[in-house]
């Protein structure tokens, strides 16, 4: 497994480039749905890079990787659902 300074700086450079691309896409006149999908894919890519390189999941057994990934996805889905339900309630009851 690579752990030298060059490896971490190249990982940091990739994450920085993805972040800059995400910021630039905000100023392009892209359809809103496409922009959201593009930004979500970039965020998932960045999260994967961080998990694999900085949390050292790259060298772990597959079962641990899947356990962490599923835990994050399930937690994210639950949080998204709770926020969406609350936001929908506020949206429909704030005008009254």
Beta strands, then each sheet from edge to edge (+ up, - down):
end
